[in-house]
């Protein structure tokens, strides 16, 4: 709170541009009527832009229920502008790629998954401490990023309706001694992207030496021997689970082009060095190390004023082995339909994730109305359906309706 106060005072003194919003957001589960979220939000943007330098600070306050206050400094950085390049230093959100609703090459900013994929995507991404260098060559840009400090994904807390307990064969004991990545120069992450725009196509290629933003669960099995049998039979008595973060090499790219009024998009990334859980008794720590390919192809078009978009997403584990707990080929689709009416003040939208390999889905209808340029009210639903083994179907009991009222300034 003191940080927000001092930023506000400094902003008033320096004639900084101030914008933001206040929002109330309530959601209730359909199954039992319990409130799944009661959240009040204050978002502030302080910005000052000059010819050679600029800065931005974006503090956010989340007030949950009636007793929990969460402060986040989502971004706070400084820009420096030169003749052929720019430099941004500080905590910032960095968005890569061209996919909607999925993260393929968009791996610079980790994710806040404490409420699954339901918040707005600019709030799901976590700001990272980084230095970002953009060098301009005509219609092309070379972007280099150094993240000196590792920031992981934020996962749901135990007891949350979004927390999923892994299916262990025996009660686990957790060892958190390796769950922290030390702050030192050797543990930095590095990203490089080349992007260009032509009259026919926009595309980029990227590479990264980074960390897996979610921890790998190393599993050590403990046995006792049943001496009533001959020979004595080993019996599993417990597990020690050690979460640990590992390095990844990533390479990929994305493109978009217009063909006869249709926008064709694509994005792909090759991940080297990912650990996967396995039931193979010979595997050390119940893990195998494999590479995988993740890609998406999308198509956007308009029909009668309705914006339509579809995507096909697939994850392919290479050199697959029996026992890996994930599917060799996991496929999913997304669908978006959006329509504006009443002079673009009434907005109707349907977005859905649809699992193909495992039949399940998340369906997200919503309707919103702009009373004026600053005041908006939104009604929506998050409908989880399908196989409980699926990524979305496991949350069947969390199907909800919600309302957001937002004032922007």
Secondary structure, DSSP 8 states (H G I E B T S, - for coil): -HHHHHHHHHHHHHT-EEEEEEEEEEEEETTT--EEEEEEEEEEEEEEE-SSEEEEEEEEEEEETTTEEEEEEEEEEEEEE-SSEEEEEEEE-----S-SSS-SS--SS-BB-TTTT-S-HHHHB--EEEEEEEEEETTEEEEEEEE-S----B---TTSTT------SS-EEE--TT-----SGGG-EEEEEEEEE-SSEEEEEEEEEEE-SS-EEEEEEEEEEETTSSS-EEEEEEEEEEEE--EEEEEEEEEEEEETTEEEEEEEEEEEEEEEEB--TTSGGGEEEEEEEEEEEEEEEEETTEEEEEEEEEEEESS--TTBSS-SEEEEEEEEEEEEETTTTEEEEEEEEEETTTTEEEEEEEEEEESSSSEEEEEEEEEEEE-TTSTTGGGGGG-EEEEEEEEE-
